[in-house]
Structure formats: C-alpha cells, structure tokens
C-alpha cells in the first residue's frame, strides 16, 4: 500500500470552462430534459388545490350574572373542535349529498383561532374552487347552528 503513488492534477478555471464548452450539448440536453419532465409532472400529475376561507365572530350572550361579553379561550378552542365535529360534517355530507366520508371531509377542513381573538377561521381545500367555497360557507352556517344548540342546551341544563 505504501508503494502506491497518487497523482493529482490541478485544473485551473480556464480548463474547466473549455471542458464545459466541449460538452455544451450534454448540458443543454440535460436542461431541456429536466424542464420537460418538470412540465409534464406539473401539468398532468399534480391536481391543483383551492382553499376557501370563511370566518366566524364569537361573542357570548350576556346573562344576569355575567359582566364579560367575550368568550374565554377555552370556549373558543371548543368551538374550533365543534367545526370539525362528526355532527357538523355529517350534516354537511348529507345536505350536499357528498361522496366523502367523515374522515375524508375532515382532512379537507381546518378551523383555527389566530392571536387569541374572537374570530375562528374555517378553511376548506378542494380541487374545485366552487365546491371549496360552498363547503366552507355551509360548514360555517352549520357550525353556528350547532354551537347555538349546544349553548341553549347548556343553559337549560344549568337551569338559567
């Protein structure tokens, strides 16, 4: 092993440039081939997704004993969960006669509260922008109905 002599040849920038010029057609062909593959993939394999966003503003109804009209952070988190609840989404599936299961639709729906405001953003992603918009608006309306029913049931249960 000690007898093996390694030879290194130093290349300067001019030699590298000459080598690239000699094989310009390989570089051009590689670039065109990569561009063609990327175009074909994006045009035929990728399905565009559209997201529609709607918002709900939450506020409490004041009762005799309440002084703060804003819902607590815990309630807002509960409302976020209600938006994606089985009851709400299955009503949407039934109302619009969708071919989605509850699990498939719940993956398309997102509800979040940013910056701890009283606003919940509901977003729906779908390959069809019109469907995404209709679903987002329907989920918003159904969620409001569901929250109102839950709110009324709670106060009946509490005896208020």
C-alpha atoms as a printed R data frame, in Angstrom:
    type eleno elety resid chain resno       x      y       z
1   ATOM     1    CA   UNK     A     1   0.000  0.000   0.000
2   ATOM     2    CA   UNK     A     2   2.858  2.337   0.687
3   ATOM     3    CA   UNK     A     3   4.146  1.850  -2.858
4   ATOM     4    CA   UNK     A     4   1.010  3.289  -4.447
5   ATOM     5    CA   UNK     A     5   1.716  6.694  -5.700
6   ATOM     6    CA   UNK     A     6  -1.243  9.014  -6.057
7   ATOM     7    CA   UNK     A     7  -1.076 11.566  -8.746
8   ATOM     8    CA   UNK     A     8  -3.140 14.677  -8.636
9   ATOM     9    CA   UNK     A     9  -3.596 17.011 -11.484
10  ATOM    10    CA   UNK     A    10  -4.537 20.553 -10.843
11  ATOM    11    CA   UNK     A    11  -7.239 22.096 -13.014
12  ATOM    12    CA   UNK     A    12  -7.495 25.771 -13.450
13  ATOM    13    CA   UNK     A    13 -10.672 27.658 -14.212
14  ATOM    14    CA   UNK     A    14  -9.838 28.021 -17.907
15  ATOM    15    CA   UNK     A    15  -9.565 24.228 -18.384
16  ATOM    16    CA   UNK     A    16 -12.903 23.677 -16.647
17  ATOM    17    CA   UNK     A    17 -14.524 26.276 -18.893
18  ATOM    18    CA   UNK     A    18 -13.076 24.595 -22.013
19  ATOM    19    CA   UNK     A    19 -14.382 21.210 -20.887
20  ATOM    20    CA   UNK     A    20 -17.875 22.660 -20.411
21  ATOM    21    CA   UNK     A    21 -17.766 24.252 -23.865
22  ATOM    22    CA   UNK     A    22 -16.732 20.953 -25.468
23  ATOM    23    CA   UNK     A    23 -19.762 19.224 -23.907
24  ATOM    24    CA   UNK     A    24 -22.278 22.056 -24.274
25  ATOM    25    CA   UNK     A    25 -24.811 19.806 -25.997
26  ATOM    26    CA   UNK     A    26 -24.946 17.431 -22.989
27  ATOM    27    CA   UNK     A    27 -25.614 20.360 -20.671
28  ATOM    28    CA   UNK     A    28 -28.304 21.786 -22.967
29  ATOM    29    CA   UNK     A    29 -29.947 18.399 -23.482
30  ATOM    30    CA   UNK     A    30 -29.941 17.717 -19.721
31  ATOM    31    CA   UNK     A    31 -31.567 21.086 -19.021
32  ATOM    32    CA   UNK     A    32 -34.238 20.553 -21.674
33  ATOM    33    CA   UNK     A    33 -34.947 17.034 -20.427
34  ATOM    34    CA   UNK     A    34 -35.302 18.207 -16.807
35  ATOM    35    CA   UNK     A    35 -37.587 21.041 -17.918
36  ATOM    36    CA   UNK     A    36 -39.740 18.656 -19.947
37  ATOM    37    CA   UNK     A    37 -40.057 16.226 -17.028
38  ATOM    38    CA   UNK     A    38 -40.974 19.061 -14.619
39  ATOM    39    CA   UNK     A    39 -43.566 20.479 -17.031
40  ATOM    40    CA   UNK     A    40 -45.128 17.066 -17.672
41  ATOM    41    CA   UNK     A    41 -45.311 16.313 -13.957
42  ATOM    42    CA   UNK     A    42 -46.859 19.662 -13.043
43  ATOM    43    CA   UNK     A    43 -49.314 19.615 -15.931
44  ATOM    44    CA   UNK     A    44 -50.564 16.028 -15.719
45  ATOM    45    CA   UNK     A    45 -49.735 14.571 -12.307
46  ATOM    46    CA   UNK     A    46 -50.386 17.424  -9.873
47  ATOM    47    CA   UNK     A    47 -54.009 18.308  -9.168
48  ATOM    48    CA   UNK     A    48 -54.375 21.967  -8.200
49  ATOM    49    CA   UNK     A    49 -55.969 22.564  -4.800
50  ATOM    50    CA   UNK     A    50 -58.050 25.621  -3.951
51  ATOM    51    CA   UNK     A    51 -58.676 26.867  -0.438
52  ATOM    52    CA   UNK     A    52 -61.697 28.880   0.573
53  ATOM    53    CA   UNK     A    53 -61.714 30.672   3.940
54  ATOM    54    CA   UNK     A    54 -64.639 31.988   5.927
55  ATOM    55    CA   UNK     A    55 -64.700 33.403   9.438
56  ATOM    56    CA   UNK     A    56 -66.948 33.275  12.475
57  ATOM    57    CA   UNK     A    57 -67.015 36.022  15.074
58  ATOM    58    CA   UNK     A    58 -67.857 34.625  18.517
59  ATOM    59    CA   UNK     A    59 -69.433 36.526  21.352
60  ATOM    60    CA   UNK     A    60 -71.339 35.447  24.430
61  ATOM    61    CA   UNK     A    61 -74.879 36.461  25.147
62  ATOM    62    CA   UNK     A    62 -74.873 38.262  28.455
63  ATOM    63    CA   UNK     A    63 -76.903 36.771  31.264
64  ATOM    64    CA   UNK     A    64 -77.727 38.495  34.539
65  ATOM    65    CA   UNK     A    65 -74.629 37.176  36.306
66  ATOM    66    CA   UNK     A    66 -72.121 37.831  33.501
67  ATOM    67    CA   UNK     A    67 -70.160 41.012  33.095
68  ATOM    68    CA   UNK     A    68 -67.661 39.934  30.427
69  ATOM    69    CA   UNK     A    69 -69.200 39.525  26.941
70  ATOM    70    CA   UNK     A    70 -66.125 37.872  25.377
71  ATOM    71    CA   UNK     A    71 -65.856 34.103  25.232
72  ATOM    72    CA   UNK     A    72 -62.960 32.552  27.081
73  ATOM    73    CA   UNK     A    73 -60.019 30.960  25.323
74  ATOM    74    CA   UNK     A    74 -61.247 27.522  26.391
75  ATOM    75    CA   UNK     A    75 -64.630 28.118  24.762
76  ATOM    76    CA   UNK     A    76 -63.031 29.283  21.530
77  ATOM    77    CA   UNK     A    77 -60.967 26.068  21.430
78  ATOM    78    CA   UNK     A    78 -64.198 24.115  21.979
79  ATOM    79    CA   UNK     A    79 -65.843 25.966  19.093
80  ATOM    80    CA   UNK     A    80 -62.878 25.140  16.863
81  ATOM    81    CA   UNK     A    81 -63.400 21.466  17.648
82  ATOM    82    CA   UNK     A    82 -67.153 21.745  17.005
83  ATOM    83    CA   UNK     A    83 -66.472 22.999  13.470
84  ATOM    84    CA   UNK     A    84 -64.763 19.690  12.651
85  ATOM    85    CA   UNK     A    85 -67.118 17.582  14.759
86  ATOM    86    CA   UNK     A    86 -68.785 14.499  13.350
87  ATOM    87    CA   UNK     A    87 -72.252 16.023  13.855
88  ATOM    88    CA   UNK     A    88 -71.462 19.126  11.799
89  ATOM    89    CA   UNK     A    89 -69.557 17.400   8.995
90  ATOM    90    CA   UNK     A    90 -72.028 14.531   8.617
91  ATOM    91    CA   UNK     A    91 -74.847 17.078   8.299
92  ATOM    92    CA   UNK     A    92 -72.834 18.767   5.533
93  ATOM    93    CA   UNK     A    93 -72.249 15.440   3.764
94  ATOM    94    CA   UNK     A    94 -75.957 14.657   3.923
95  ATOM    95    CA   UNK     A    95 -77.106 18.171   2.947
96  ATOM    96    CA   UNK     A    96 -74.848 18.358  -0.132
97  ATOM    97    CA   UNK     A    97 -75.041 14.637  -0.978
98  ATOM    98    CA   UNK     A    98 -71.234 14.406  -0.982
99  ATOM    99    CA   UNK     A    99 -69.273 11.284  -1.835
100 ATOM   100    CA   UNK     A   100 -66.848 11.958   1.003
101 ATOM   101    CA   UNK     A   101 -66.748 10.047   4.244
102 ATOM   102    CA   UNK     A   102 -66.481 11.937   7.517
103 ATOM   103    CA   UNK     A   103 -62.728 11.207   7.647
104 ATOM   104    CA   UNK     A   104 -62.126 12.430   4.090
105 ATOM   105    CA   UNK     A   105 -64.058 15.652   4.643
106 ATOM   106    CA   UNK     A   106 -62.399 16.344   7.998
107 ATOM   107    CA   UNK     A   107 -58.988 16.232   6.265
108 ATOM   108    CA   UNK     A   108 -60.165 18.986   3.910
109 ATOM   109    CA   UNK     A   109 -61.423 21.227   6.733
110 ATOM   110    CA   UNK     A   110 -59.323 23.311   9.086
111 ATOM   111    CA   UNK     A   111 -60.503 25.603  11.871
112 ATOM   112    CA   UNK     A   112 -58.133 27.843  13.762
113 ATOM   113    CA   UNK     A   113 -58.062 30.837  16.016
114 ATOM   114    CA   UNK     A   114 -55.056 33.062  15.468
115 ATOM   115    CA   UNK     A   115 -53.749 35.521  18.007
116 ATOM   116    CA   UNK     A   116 -56.394 34.551  20.585
117 ATOM   117    CA   UNK     A   117 -59.063 36.761  19.030
118 ATOM   118    CA   UNK     A   118 -62.787 36.035  18.975
119 ATOM   119    CA   UNK     A   119 -62.590 35.051  15.306
120 ATOM   120    CA   UNK     A   120 -62.355 31.473  14.079
121 ATOM   121    CA   UNK     A   121 -61.175 30.949  10.504
122 ATOM   122    CA   UNK     A   122 -62.646 27.961   8.711
123 ATOM   123    CA   UNK     A   123 -60.801 26.830   5.591
124 ATOM   124    CA   UNK     A   124 -61.751 24.110   3.129
125 ATOM   125    CA   UNK     A   125 -59.388 22.767   0.462
126 ATOM   126    CA   UNK     A   126 -60.731 21.082  -2.663
127 ATOM   127    CA   UNK     A   127 -59.714 20.641  -6.330
128 ATOM   128    CA   UNK     A   128 -62.852 22.589  -7.328
129 ATOM   129    CA   UNK     A   129 -62.865 26.221  -6.118
130 ATOM   130    CA   UNK     A   130 -66.679 26.468  -6.211
131 ATOM   131    CA   UNK     A   131 -67.047 23.342  -4.089
132 ATOM   132    CA   UNK     A   132 -64.455 24.652  -1.625
133 ATOM   133    CA   UNK     A   133 -66.391 27.905  -1.253
134 ATOM   134    CA   UNK     A   134 -69.787 26.208  -0.852
135 ATOM   135    CA   UNK     A   135 -68.432 23.767   1.704
136 ATOM   136    CA   UNK     A   136 -66.724 26.497   3.720
137 ATOM   137    CA   UNK     A   137 -69.901 28.587   3.863
138 ATOM   138    CA   UNK     A   138 -72.073 25.569   4.678
139 ATOM   139    CA   UNK     A   139 -69.724 24.417   7.428
140 ATOM   140    CA   UNK     A   140 -69.728 27.936   8.870
141 ATOM   141    CA   UNK     A   141 -73.556 28.061   8.898
142 ATOM   142    CA   UNK     A   142 -73.920 24.527  10.263
143 ATOM   143    CA   UNK     A   143 -71.310 25.219  12.962
144 ATOM   144    CA   UNK     A   144 -73.188 28.312  14.092
145 ATOM   145    CA   UNK     A   145 -76.408 26.264  14.373
146 ATOM   146    CA   UNK     A   146 -74.579 23.533  16.272
147 ATOM   147    CA   UNK     A   147 -72.908 25.992  18.667
148 ATOM   148    CA   UNK     A   148 -76.225 27.765  19.310
149 ATOM   149    CA   UNK     A   149 -77.932 24.435  20.077
150 ATOM   150    CA   UNK     A   150 -75.110 23.479  22.449
151 ATOM   151    CA   UNK     A   151 -75.238 26.894  24.105
152 ATOM   152    CA   UNK     A   152 -79.019 26.718  24.609
153 ATOM   153    CA   UNK     A   153 -78.810 23.125  25.912
154 ATOM   154    CA   UNK     A   154 -76.147 24.125  28.409
155 ATOM   155    CA   UNK     A   155 -78.226 26.937  29.850
156 ATOM   156    CA   UNK     A   156 -81.321 24.724  30.030
157 ATOM   157    CA   UNK     A   157 -79.232 22.130  31.857
158 ATOM   158    CA   UNK     A   158 -77.911 24.775  34.261
159 ATOM   159    CA   UNK     A   159 -81.441 25.998  34.911
160 ATOM   160    CA   UNK     A   160 -80.891 29.520  33.610
